[in-house]
Amino acid sequence: MLHYAVVFFVIAIIAAVLGFTGIAGTASNIAWILFVVFLILAIVSMLRGRRV
């Protein structure tokens, strides 16, 4: 999941440099959502691991 967030972030940077602001905005939003989902899943995973 984190890998996909980084990939979309790189796509957003490249699109912004080339002037494609719509694509850059969409890619950065997708990257942000994936990063937040990754953080939530990582926290849940750590909490579940401690209860064992």
N, C-alpha and C positions, 0 to 999 in steps of 0.2 A: 504494500500500500504506500509506504514511504517512497519507494522507487517511482511509482506513478506520479506522486506529488512533485518530485524533483523533475521528472520528465516534462510535466505540464508547465512547471516554472521556467524551465529552459526554453520551451516553445514560446512562452509569453515574452521572455526577454528578446528572443530572436525576432518575433513578430513586431515587438515595439521598436526595435532598432530599424527594421525595414519599413515601418510606418503603418502597419496593419493594426490600428488601435482596437478595432472591434474584436479581432481574433486574440489580441494580447489581453484584453480585458476578460474575455471568456476563459482563456487558458489560465489566467491568474486566479479567477474565481474557482475554477475546478481544482486547481492546485491547493488553494486555501481549504476548500471543503475536504479534500482527501487528507490533508495534513491534520485537520481537526478530528476526523474520523480515526486516523491512526493514533493520535494522542489518547482519545477516549478508549479505544481498544487496548492500547498499551497499559493504561491505568487499570482497567478492568482485569486484564490478564495478571498484572502484578498483585492486585488485591486477592484474586482467586488463588494464586499460587501460595500466598502466605497462610491461607486457612487449612492447607493440607496437613 
